[in-house]
Amino acid sequence: MLSKSAQTDDIQRFTELASAFTEPGDKEKADAVLQVSVAANRKNYDKVRRTSDMCEALRELMKEEIEEELKKNHEQGIEQGRINQLIDLIMQNLLPIETAAQCAKMTLDEFKVAMEKKEN
């Protein structure tokens, strides 16, 4: 698994076994091995992940990381939506930029950068 020549059968067996781990320590160790193995064997993992069983095993093994990333992205999206609403209020002359920056918990310069990004 940790060599640069892991075979697809070995990869599939390992991910299926690792996805059955229930103890947090076991899952973390398997995840660490998986990350190193994926880095060393990207092409073989790409072949293996195309099978539906394999995708499910990988999803189960990486479930916590996937959920954390989705939560982080969701929170970032909500924050960006709030900033966009504040920018719209500024553009409509309904809110001073200083107040908008305070509401966004940003400095005035940070908020101006956010406004420039939205315009582009």
N, CA, C and O atoms as CSV, one atom per row, in Angstrom:
chain,resi,resn,atom,element,x,y,z
A,1,MET,N,N,0.815,-1.204,0.000
A,1,MET,CA,C,0.000,0.000,0.000
A,1,MET,C,C,0.851,1.258,0.000
A,1,MET,O,O,0.494,2.245,-0.644
A,2,LEU,N,N,1.961,1.239,0.705
A,2,LEU,CA,C,2.769,2.446,0.824
A,2,LEU,C,C,3.858,2.544,-0.230
A,2,LEU,O,O,4.583,3.537,-0.277
A,3,SER,N,N,3.983,1.539,-1.067
A,3,SER,CA,C,4.980,1.616,-2.135
A,3,SER,C,C,4.390,2.372,-3.321
A,3,SER,O,O,3.185,2.617,-3.383
A,4,LYS,N,N,5.249,2.732,-4.244
A,4,LYS,CA,C,4.780,3.442,-5.438
A,4,LYS,C,C,4.212,2.498,-6.481
A,4,LYS,O,O,3.855,2.920,-7.581
A,5,SER,N,N,4.129,1.229,-6.142
A,5,SER,CA,C,3.620,0.266,-7.115
A,5,SER,C,C,2.487,-0.579,-6.534
A,5,SER,O,O,2.416,-1.782,-6.784
A,6,ALA,N,N,1.624,0.037,-5.777
A,6,ALA,CA,C,0.485,-0.698,-5.210
A,6,ALA,C,C,-0.422,-1.172,-6.346
A,6,ALA,O,O,-0.683,-0.436,-7.298
A,7,GLN,N,N,-0.889,-2.391,-6.230
A,7,GLN,CA,C,-1.763,-2.959,-7.252
A,7,GLN,C,C,-3.218,-2.592,-6.954
A,7,GLN,O,O,-3.585,-2.377,-5.799
A,8,THR,N,N,-4.031,-2.522,-7.986
A,8,THR,CA,C,-5.429,-2.131,-7.810
A,8,THR,C,C,-6.184,-3.088,-6.901
A,8,THR,O,O,-7.046,-2.659,-6.133
A,9,ASP,N,N,-5.871,-4.388,-6.977
A,9,ASP,CA,C,-6.533,-5.363,-6.093
A,9,ASP,C,C,-6.200,-5.077,-4.630
A,9,ASP,O,O,-7.070,-5.145,-3.762
A,10,ASP,N,N,-4.933,-4.758,-4.366
A,10,ASP,CA,C,-4.516,-4.440,-2.997
A,10,ASP,C,C,-5.203,-3.169,-2.505
A,10,ASP,O,O,-5.644,-3.089,-1.359
A,11,ILE,N,N,-5.283,-2.205,-3.369
A,11,ILE,CA,C,-5.930,-0.936,-3.015
A,11,ILE,C,C,-7.389,-1.181,-2.664
A,11,ILE,O,O,-7.887,-0.682,-1.655
A,12,GLN,N,N,-8.066,-1.948,-3.500
A,12,GLN,CA,C,-9.481,-2.217,-3.258
A,12,GLN,C,C,-9.683,-2.980,-1.951
A,12,GLN,O,O,-10.572,-2.642,-1.170
A,13,ARG,N,N,-8.877,-3.993,-1.708
A,13,ARG,CA,C,-9.000,-4.762,-0.463
A,13,ARG,C,C,-8.748,-3.876,0.756
A,13,ARG,O,O,-9.484,-3.944,1.741
A,14,PHE,N,N,-7.712,-3.050,0.689
A,14,PHE,CA,C,-7.392,-2.198,1.819
A,14,PHE,C,C,-8.531,-1.223,2.117
A,14,PHE,O,O,-8.916,-1.069,3.276
A,15,THR,N,N,-9.069,-0.574,1.109
A,15,THR,CA,C,-10.133,0.408,1.362
A,15,THR,C,C,-11.398,-0.272,1.884
A,15,THR,O,O,-12.101,0.291,2.723
A,16,GLU,N,N,-11.685,-1.456,1.404
A,16,GLU,CA,C,-12.855,-2.180,1.908
A,16,GLU,C,C,-12.656,-2.577,3.370
A,16,GLU,O,O,-13.572,-2.440,4.180
A,17,LEU,N,N,-11.466,-3.068,3.708
A,17,LEU,CA,C,-11.167,-3.421,5.099
A,17,LEU,C,C,-11.174,-2.182,5.987
A,17,LEU,O,O,-11.750,-2.190,7.074
A,18,ALA,N,N,-10.538,-1.131,5.521
A,18,ALA,CA,C,-10.426,0.095,6.316
A,18,ALA,C,C,-11.782,0.740,6.551
A,18,ALA,O,O,-12.010,1.341,7.601
A,19,SER,N,N,-12.674,0.622,5.596
A,19,SER,CA,C,-13.994,1.240,5.769
A,19,SER,C,C,-14.822,0.528,6.834
A,19,SER,O,O,-15.804,1.077,7.333
A,20,ALA,N,N,-14.424,-0.692,7.180
A,20,ALA,CA,C,-15.142,-1.441,8.211
A,20,ALA,C,C,-14.650,-1.106,9.620
A,20,ALA,O,O,-15.266,-1.526,10.600
A,21,PHE,N,N,-13.552,-0.358,9.736
A,21,PHE,CA,C,-13.048,0.018,11.060
A,21,PHE,C,C,-14.069,0.883,11.776
A,21,PHE,O,O,-14.701,1.747,11.169
A,22,THR,N,N,-14.224,0.647,13.067
A,22,THR,CA,C,-15.196,1.432,13.830
A,22,THR,C,C,-14.547,2.290,14.908
A,22,THR,O,O,-15.104,3.314,15.303
A,23,GLU,N,N,-13.390,1.888,15.382
A,23,GLU,CA,C,-12.705,2.650,16.426
A,23,GLU,C,C,-12.045,3.887,15.813
A,23,GLU,O,O,-11.402,3.793,14.768
A,24,PRO,N,N,-12.202,5.039,16.458
A,24,PRO,CA,C,-11.618,6.268,15.906
A,24,PRO,C,C,-10.115,6.157,15.628
A,24,PRO,O,O,-9.660,6.611,14.578
A,25,GLY,N,N,-9.353,5.583,16.514
A,25,GLY,CA,C,-7.914,5.441,16.293
A,25,GLY,C,C,-7.596,4.608,15.071
A,25,GLY,O,O,-6.682,4.930,14.312
A,26,ASP,N,N,-8.353,3.531,14.878
A,26,ASP,CA,C,-8.140,2.669,13.716
A,26,ASP,C,C,-8.451,3.414,12.427
A,26,ASP,O,O,-7.720,3.308,11.442
A,27,LYS,N,N,-9.553,4.175,12.447
A,27,LYS,CA,C,-9.942,4.928,11.251
A,27,LYS,C,C,-8.905,5.991,10.911
A,27,LYS,O,O,-8.583,6.206,9.743
A,28,GLU,N,N,-8.382,6.657,11.946
A,28,GLU,CA,C,-7.373,7.694,11.709
A,28,GLU,C,C,-6.101,7.100,11.119
A,28,GLU,O,O,-5.509,7.674,10.206
A,29,LYS,N,N,-5.682,5.951,11.639
A,29,LYS,CA,C,-4.477,5.297,11.113
A,29,LYS,C,C,-4.696,4.849,9.670
A,29,LYS,O,O,-3.825,5.033,8.820
A,30,ALA,N,N,-5.847,4.268,9.398
A,30,ALA,CA,C,-6.147,3.831,8.032
A,30,ALA,C,C,-6.212,5.028,7.096
A,30,ALA,O,O,-5.761,4.950,5.953
A,31,ASP,N,N,-6.767,6.125,7.569
A,31,ASP,CA,C,-6.843,7.331,6.755
A,31,ASP,C,C,-5.442,7.847,6.423
A,31,ASP,O,O,-5.180,8.254,5.291
A,32,ALA,N,N,-4.546,7.831,7.407
A,32,ALA,CA,C,-3.171,8.281,7.175
A,32,ALA,C,C,-2.478,7.402,6.130
A,32,ALA,O,O,-1.802,7.910,5.235
A,33,VAL,N,N,-2.649,6.089,6.249
A,33,VAL,CA,C,-2.065,5.164,5.273
A,33,VAL,C,C,-2.675,5.429,3.894
A,33,VAL,O,O,-1.964,5.439,2.890
A,34,LEU,N,N,-3.968,5.639,3.848
A,34,LEU,CA,C,-4.649,5.897,2.585
A,34,LEU,C,C,-4.122,7.164,1.922
A,34,LEU,O,O,-3.884,7.170,0.715
A,35,GLN,N,N,-3.939,8.227,2.683
A,35,GLN,CA,C,-3.453,9.482,2.113
A,35,GLN,C,C,-2.066,9.316,1.496
A,35,GLN,O,O,-1.806,9.809,0.398
A,36,VAL,N,N,-1.186,8.625,2.200
A,36,VAL,CA,C,0.164,8.390,1.676
A,36,VAL,C,C,0.092,7.512,0.427
A,36,VAL,O,O,0.770,7.769,-0.568
A,37,SER,N,N,-0.727,6.490,0.494
A,37,SER,CA,C,-0.851,5.568,-0.629
A,37,SER,C,C,-1.438,6.257,-1.861
A,37,SER,O,O,-0.980,6.024,-2.980
A,38,VAL,N,N,-2.440,7.097,-1.660
A,38,VAL,CA,C,-3.040,7.821,-2.790
A,38,VAL,C,C,-1.991,8.726,-3.427
A,38,VAL,O,O,-1.891,8.798,-4.652
A,39,ALA,N,N,-1.213,9.415,-2.602
A,39,ALA,CA,C,-0.185,10.305,-3.136
A,39,ALA,C,C,0.830,9.541,-3.980
A,39,ALA,O,O,1.309,10.053,-4.991
A,40,ALA,N,N,1.158,8.321,-3.568
A,40,ALA,CA,C,2.160,7.528,-4.282
A,40,ALA,C,C,1.588,6.771,-5.475
A,40,ALA,O,O,2.335,6.380,-6.372
A,41,ASN,N,N,0.278,6.560,-5.499
A,41,ASN,CA,C,-0.334,5.684,-6.518
A,41,ASN,C,C,-1.568,6.311,-7.152
A,41,ASN,O,O,-2.578,5.630,-7.328
A,42,ARG,N,N,-1.510,7.574,-7.492
A,42,ARG,CA,C,-2.678,8.309,-7.987
A,42,ARG,C,C,-3.360,7.606,-9.164
A,42,ARG,O,O,-4.587,7.497,-9.175
A,43,LYS,N,N,-2.616,7.136,-10.134
A,43,LYS,CA,C,-3.216,6.515,-11.324
A,43,LYS,C,C,-4.016,5.264,-10.963
A,43,LYS,O,O,-5.122,5.062,-11.464
A,44,ASN,N,N,-3.456,4.432,-10.098
A,44,ASN,CA,C,-4.166,3.210,-9.712
A,44,ASN,C,C,-5.418,3.538,-8.901
A,44,ASN,O,O,-6.442,2.870,-9.050
A,45,TYR,N,N,-5.348,4.556,-8.046
A,45,TYR,CA,C,-6.539,4.951,-7.288
A,45,TYR,C,C,-7.616,5.493,-8.220
A,45,TYR,O,O,-8.806,5.265,-8.002
A,46,ASP,N,N,-7.195,6.210,-9.256
A,46,ASP,CA,C,-8.178,6.713,-10.223
A,46,ASP,C,C,-8.900,5.556,-10.905
A,46,ASP,O,O,-10.107,5.628,-11.137
A,47,LYS,N,N,-8.171,4.493,-11.228
A,47,LYS,CA,C,-8.799,3.315,-11.840
A,47,LYS,C,C,-9.778,2.653,-10.871
A,47,LYS,O,O,-10.899,2.305,-11.240
A,48,VAL,N,N,-9.335,2.488,-9.630
A,48,VAL,CA,C,-10.123,1.758,-8.641
A,48,VAL,C,C,-11.365,2.542,-8.217
A,48,VAL,O,O,-12.419,1.946,-7.996
A,49,ARG,N,N,-11.260,3.841,-8.103
A,49,ARG,CA,C,-12.392,4.627,-7.592
A,49,ARG,C,C,-13.562,4.681,-8.564
A,49,ARG,O,O,-14.654,5.110,-8.190
A,50,ARG,N,N,-13.356,4.261,-9.784
A,50,ARG,CA,C,-14.437,4.267,-10.771
A,50,ARG,C,C,-15.493,3.192,-10.506
A,50,ARG,O,O,-16.596,3.263,-11.047
A,51,THR,N,N,-15.168,2.213,-9.690
A,51,THR,CA,C,-16.151,1.184,-9.370
A,51,THR,C,C,-17.044,1.685,-8.239
A,51,THR,O,O,-16.561,2.352,-7.325
A,52,SER,N,N,-18.316,1.378,-8.285
A,52,SER,CA,C,-19.263,1.897,-7.295
A,52,SER,C,C,-18.959,1.398,-5.889
A,52,SER,O,O,-19.089,2.153,-4.926
A,53,ASP,N,N,-18.552,0.128,-5.756
A,53,ASP,CA,C,-18.215,-0.394,-4.432
A,53,ASP,C,C,-17.041,0.371,-3.842
A,53,ASP,O,O,-17.021,0.681,-2.650
A,54,MET,N,N,-16.080,0.668,-4.675
A,54,MET,CA,C,-14.894,1.366,-4.220
A,54,MET,C,C,-15.248,2.787,-3.784
A,54,MET,O,O,-14.775,3.254,-2.749
A,55,CYS,N,N,-16.059,3.458,-4.551
A,55,CYS,CA,C,-16.455,4.819,-4.188
A,55,CYS,C,C,-17.147,4.826,-2.827
A,55,CYS,O,O,-16.894,5.701,-1.999
A,56,GLU,N,N,-18.001,3.867,-2.608
A,56,GLU,CA,C,-18.716,3.795,-1.331
A,56,GLU,C,C,-17.748,3.525,-0.185
A,56,GLU,O,O,-17.879,4.118,0.885
A,57,ALA,N,N,-16.783,2.641,-0.396
A,57,ALA,CA,C,-15.801,2.340,0.648
A,57,ALA,C,C,-14.953,3.569,0.957
A,57,ALA,O,O,-14.688,3.855,2.124
A,58,LEU,N,N,-14.532,4.285,-0.054
A,58,LEU,CA,C,-13.755,5.508,0.174
A,58,LEU,C,C,-14.586,6.575,0.873
A,58,LEU,O,O,-14.099,7.256,1.775
A,59,ARG,N,N,-15.830,6.719,0.458
A,59,ARG,CA,C,-16.709,7.711,1.111
A,59,ARG,C,C,-16.883,7.382,2.588
A,59,ARG,O,O,-16.855,8.274,3.436
A,60,GLU,N,N,-17.062,6.108,2.892
A,60,GLU,CA,C,-17.236,5.718,4.295
A,60,GLU,C,C,-15.962,5.977,5.084
A,60,GLU,O,O,-16.013,6.459,6.215
A,61,LEU,N,N,-14.833,5.661,4.496
A,61,LEU,CA,C,-13.559,5.868,5.171
A,61,LEU,C,C,-13.288,7.359,5.393
A,61,LEU,O,O,-12.732,7.741,6.423
A,62,MET,N,N,-13.670,8.184,4.452
A,62,MET,CA,C,-13.385,9.621,4.529
A,62,MET,C,C,-14.592,10.435,4.998
A,62,MET,O,O,-14.601,11.659,4.870
A,63,LYS,N,N,-15.605,9.763,5.539
A,63,LYS,CA,C,-16.868,10.406,5.890
A,63,LYS,C,C,-16.692,11.653,6.756
A,63,LYS,O,O,-17.252,12.704,6.444
A,64,GLU,N,N,-15.927,11.549,7.830
A,64,GLU,CA,C,-15.767,12.684,8.735
A,64,GLU,C,C,-15.093,13.858,8.047
A,64,GLU,O,O,-15.510,15.003,8.226
A,65,GLU,N,N,-14.058,13.590,7.262
A,65,GLU,CA,C,-13.350,14.658,6.563
A,65,GLU,C,C,-14.258,15.323,5.531
A,65,GLU,O,O,-14.239,16.543,5.368
A,66,ILE,N,N,-15.044,14.517,4.845
A,66,ILE,CA,C,-15.963,15.066,3.841
A,66,ILE,C,C,-17.008,15.949,4.517
A,66,ILE,O,O,-17.305,17.044,4.040
A,67,GLU,N,N,-17.563,15.469,5.629
A,67,GLU,CA,C,-18.577,16.256,6.344
A,67,GLU,C,C,-17.994,17.563,6.874
A,67,GLU,O,O,-18.647,18.604,6.802
A,68,GLU,N,N,-16.768,17.519,7.406
A,68,GLU,CA,C,-16.125,18.741,7.904
A,68,GLU,C,C,-15.909,19.735,6.777
A,68,GLU,O,O,-16.145,20.931,6.950
A,69,GLU,N,N,-15.462,19.253,5.623
A,69,GLU,CA,C,-15.216,20.125,4.474
A,69,GLU,C,C,-16.525,20.726,3.962
A,69,GLU,O,O,-16.570,21.907,3.618
A,70,LEU,N,N,-17.584,19.927,3.909
A,70,LEU,CA,C,-18.886,20.444,3.482
A,70,LEU,C,C,-19.397,21.514,4.438
A,70,LEU,O,O,-19.936,22.532,4.004
A,71,LYS,N,N,-19.229,21.287,5.736
A,71,LYS,CA,C,-19.665,22.264,6.731
A,71,LYS,C,C,-18.880,23.566,6.583
A,71,LYS,O,O,-19.452,24.656,6.621
A,72,LYS,N,N,-17.564,23.439,6.413
A,72,LYS,CA,C,-16.720,24.624,6.253
A,72,LYS,C,C,-17.130,25.405,4.998
A,72,LYS,O,O,-17.253,26.630,5.042
A,73,ASN,N,N,-17.341,24.704,3.888
A,73,ASN,CA,C,-17.745,25.354,2.642
A,73,ASN,C,C,-19.107,26.009,2.783
A,73,ASN,O,O,-19.332,27.095,2.248
A,74,HIS,N,N,-20.021,25.361,3.499
A,74,HIS,CA,C,-21.355,25.926,3.728
A,74,HIS,C,C,-21.250,27.227,4.517
A,74,HIS,O,O,-21.881,28.228,4.175
A,75,GLU,N,N,-20.448,27.199,5.575
A,75,GLU,CA,C,-20.278,28.395,6.400
A,75,GLU,C,C,-19.632,29.528,5.602
A,75,GLU,O,O,-20.019,30.689,5.736
A,76,GLN,N,N,-18.645,29.183,4.772
A,76,GLN,CA,C,-18.005,30.195,3.934
A,76,GLN,C,C,-19.001,30.779,2.935
A,76,GLN,O,O,-18.983,31.980,2.665
A,77,GLY,N,N,-19.859,29.941,2.394
A,77,GLY,CA,C,-20.868,30.406,1.449
A,77,GLY,C,C,-21.857,31.356,2.096
A,77,GLY,O,O,-22.246,32.362,1.502
A,78,ILE,N,N,-22.261,31.033,3.315
A,78,ILE,CA,C,-23.188,31.904,4.044
A,78,ILE,C,C,-22.525,33.253,4.314
A,78,ILE,O,O,-23.141,34.301,4.120
A,79,GLU,N,N,-21.279,33.226,4.757
A,79,GLU,CA,C,-20.550,34.464,5.039
A,79,GLU,C,C,-20.394,35.300,3.775
A,79,GLU,O,O,-20.578,36.516,3.812
A,80,GLN,N,N,-20.059,34.661,2.660
A,80,GLN,CA,C,-19.915,35.396,1.399
A,80,GLN,C,C,-21.251,35.982,0.972
A,80,GLN,O,O,-21.294,37.084,0.426
A,81,GLY,N,N,-22.338,35.265,1.210
A,81,GLY,CA,C,-23.669,35.790,0.899
A,81,GLY,C,C,-23.993,37.025,1.719
A,81,GLY,O,O,-24.571,37.983,1.206
A,82,ARG,N,N,-23.622,37.004,2.997
A,82,ARG,CA,C,-23.840,38.181,3.854
A,82,ARG,C,C,-23.051,39.378,3.336
A,82,ARG,O,O,-23.570,40.493,3.265
A,83,ILE,N,N,-21.797,39.137,2.975
A,83,ILE,CA,C,-20.961,40.218,2.455
A,83,ILE,C,C,-21.546,40.765,1.158
A,83,ILE,O,O,-21.579,41.979,0.956
A,84,ASN,N,N,-22.008,39.880,0.283
A,84,ASN,CA,C,-22.616,40.321,-0.979
A,84,ASN,C,C,-23.859,41.169,-0.732
A,84,ASN,O,O,-24.091,42.148,-1.442
A,85,GLN,N,N,-24.660,40.803,0.266
A,85,GLN,CA,C,-25.844,41.599,0.603
A,85,GLN,C,C,-25.439,42.982,1.099
A,85,GLN,O,O,-26.054,43.982,0.732
A,86,LEU,N,N,-24.408,43.037,1.932
A,86,LEU,CA,C,-23.929,44.328,2.421
A,86,LEU,C,C,-23.412,45.185,1.265
A,86,LEU,O,O,-23.664,46.389,1.223
A,87,ILE,N,N,-22.702,44.580,0.346
A,87,ILE,CA,C,-22.200,45.313,-0.823
A,87,ILE,C,C,-23.362,45.854,-1.644
A,87,ILE,O,O,-23.323,46.996,-2.101
A,88,ASP,N,N,-24.395,45.038,-1.833
A,88,ASP,CA,C,-25.572,45.501,-2.581
A,88,ASP,C,C,-26.218,46.705,-1.901
A,88,ASP,O,O,-26.641,47.644,-2.575
A,89,LEU,N,N,-26.297,46.682,-0.575
A,89,LEU,CA,C,-26.872,47.807,0.159
A,89,LEU,C,C,-26.021,49.065,-0.001
A,89,LEU,O,O,-26.559,50.169,-0.093
A,90,ILE,N,N,-24.720,48.910,-0.034
A,90,ILE,CA,C,-23.831,50.051,-0.267
A,90,ILE,C,C,-24.068,50.614,-1.663
A,90,ILE,O,O,-24.193,51.826,-1.837
A,91,MET,N,N,-24.129,49.737,-2.645
A,91,MET,CA,C,-24.318,50.163,-4.042
A,91,MET,C,C,-25.646,50.892,-4.246
A,91,MET,O,O,-25.775,51.736,-5.133
A,92,GLN,N,N,-26.621,50.554,-3.418
A,92,GLN,CA,C,-27.931,51.222,-3.503
A,92,GLN,C,C,-27.984,52.456,-2.607
A,92,GLN,O,O,-29.044,53.058,-2.434
A,93,ASN,N,N,-26.841,52.831,-2.038
A,93,ASN,CA,C,-26.750,53.979,-1.128
A,93,ASN,C,C,-27.672,53.847,0.079
A,93,ASN,O,O,-28.192,54.842,0.584
A,94,LEU,N,N,-27.868,52.627,0.533
A,94,LEU,CA,C,-28.707,52.392,1.705
A,94,LEU,C,C,-27.890,52.147,2.969
A,94,LEU,O,O,-28.435,52.116,4.072
A,95,LEU,N,N,-26.578,51.974,2.803
A,95,LEU,CA,C,-25.732,51.651,3.941
A,95,LEU,C,C,-24.338,52.215,3.694
A,95,LEU,O,O,-23.762,52.005,2.627
A,96,PRO,N,N,-23.796,52.931,4.680
A,96,PRO,CA,C,-22.424,53.425,4.521
A,96,PRO,C,C,-21.424,52.262,4.551
A,96,PRO,O,O,-21.636,51.266,5.242
A,97,ILE,N,N,-20.356,52.403,3.807
A,97,ILE,CA,C,-19.357,51.339,3.719
A,97,ILE,C,C,-18.742,51.034,5.077
A,97,ILE,O,O,-18.413,49.882,5.362
A,98,GLU,N,N,-18.585,52.041,5.908
A,98,GLU,CA,C,-18.009,51.828,7.238
A,98,GLU,C,C,-18.901,50.914,8.088
A,98,GLU,O,O,-18.408,50.041,8.803
A,99,THR,N,N,-20.196,51.125,7.999
A,99,THR,CA,C,-21.146,50.292,8.753
A,99,THR,C,C,-21.142,48.860,8.211
A,99,THR,O,O,-21.192,47.897,8.976
A,100,ALA,N,N,-21.084,48.735,6.905
A,100,ALA,CA,C,-21.057,47.408,6.286
A,100,ALA,C,C,-19.811,46.641,6.726
A,100,ALA,O,O,-19.887,45.455,7.047
A,101,ALA,N,N,-18.667,47.323,6.739
A,101,ALA,CA,C,-17.427,46.674,7.167
A,101,ALA,C,C,-17.546,46.199,8.613
A,101,ALA,O,O,-17.104,45.100,8.949
A,102,GLN,N,N,-18.142,47.028,9.466
A,102,GLN,CA,C,-18.345,46.628,10.867
A,102,GLN,C,C,-19.245,45.408,10.953
A,102,GLN,O,O,-18.951,44.466,11.689
A,103,CYS,N,N,-20.335,45.421,10.208
A,103,CYS,CA,C,-21.275,44.290,10.223
A,103,CYS,C,C,-20.591,42.997,9.760
A,103,CYS,O,O,-20.904,41.910,10.245
A,104,ALA,N,N,-19.666,43.132,8.829
A,104,ALA,CA,C,-18.952,41.966,8.300
A,104,ALA,C,C,-17.751,41.582,9.172
A,104,ALA,O,O,-17.049,40.611,8.893
A,105,LYS,N,N,-17.533,42.366,10.233
A,105,LYS,CA,C,-16.379,42.135,11.124
A,105,LYS,C,C,-15.070,42.161,10.342
A,105,LYS,O,O,-14.193,41.314,10.510
A,106,MET,N,N,-14.979,43.184,9.471
A,106,MET,CA,C,-13.795,43.380,8.644
A,106,MET,C,C,-13.311,44.813,8.813
A,106,MET,O,O,-14.064,45.702,9.211
A,107,THR,N,N,-12.038,45.013,8.503
A,107,THR,CA,C,-11.555,46.390,8.452
A,107,THR,C,C,-12.110,47.021,7.183
A,107,THR,O,O,-12.587,46.328,6.285
A,108,LEU,N,N,-12.039,48.329,7.125
A,108,LEU,CA,C,-12.531,49.032,5.937
A,108,LEU,C,C,-11.749,48.588,4.696
A,108,LEU,O,O,-12.334,48.389,3.631
A,109,ASP,N,N,-10.441,48.433,4.834
A,109,ASP,CA,C,-9.624,47.997,3.694
A,109,ASP,C,C,-9.986,46.572,3.248
A,109,ASP,O,O,-10.058,46.296,2.051
A,110,GLU,N,N,-10.211,45.680,4.203
A,110,GLU,CA,C,-10.605,44.306,3.862
A,110,GLU,C,C,-11.936,44.297,3.123
A,110,GLU,O,O,-12.126,43.549,2.164
A,111,PHE,N,N,-12.858,45.145,3.588
A,111,PHE,CA,C,-14.178,45.184,2.946
A,111,PHE,C,C,-14.076,45.748,1.528
A,111,PHE,O,O,-14.774,45.294,0.622
A,112,LYS,N,N,-13.208,46.733,1.343
A,112,LYS,CA,C,-13.015,47.301,-0.007
A,112,LYS,C,C,-12.458,46.241,-0.951
A,112,LYS,O,O,-12.843,46.178,-2.119
A,113,VAL,N,N,-11.557,45.414,-0.446
A,113,VAL,CA,C,-11.015,44.314,-1.270
A,113,VAL,C,C,-12.132,43.345,-1.646
A,113,VAL,O,O,-12.201,42.885,-2.785
A,114,ALA,N,N,-13.003,43.037,-0.691
A,114,ALA,CA,C,-14.134,42.149,-0.965
A,114,ALA,C,C,-15.054,42.750,-2.022
A,114,ALA,O,O,-15.585,42.039,-2.875
A,115,MET,N,N,-15.236,44.063,-1.955
A,115,MET,CA,C,-16.075,44.736,-2.952
A,115,MET,C,C,-15.438,44.647,-4.343
A,115,MET,O,O,-16.129,44.418,-5.336
A,116,GLU,N,N,-14.130,44.829,-4.406
A,116,GLU,CA,C,-13.429,44.747,-5.697
A,116,GLU,C,C,-13.547,43.335,-6.285
A,116,GLU,O,O,-13.730,43.171,-7.491
A,117,LYS,N,N,-13.440,42.326,-5.423
A,117,LYS,CA,C,-13.564,40.940,-5.897
A,117,LYS,C,C,-14.947,40.688,-6.474
A,117,LYS,O,O,-15.087,39.991,-7.480
A,118,LYS,N,N,-15.973,41.256,-5.838
A,118,LYS,CA,C,-17.338,41.045,-6.327
A,118,LYS,C,C,-17.542,41.723,-7.664
A,118,LYS,O,O,-18.252,41.198,-8.522
A,119,GLU,N,N,-16.935,42.870,-7.854
A,119,GLU,CA,C,-17.087,43.606,-9.109
A,119,GLU,C,C,-16.418,42.887,-10.254
A,119,GLU,O,O,-16.846,43.015,-11.401
A,120,ASN,N,N,-15.368,42.127,-9.962
A,120,ASN,CA,C,-14.633,41.419,-11.031
A,120,ASN,C,C,-15.264,40.122,-11.296
A,120,ASN,O,O,-14.800,39.375,-12.157
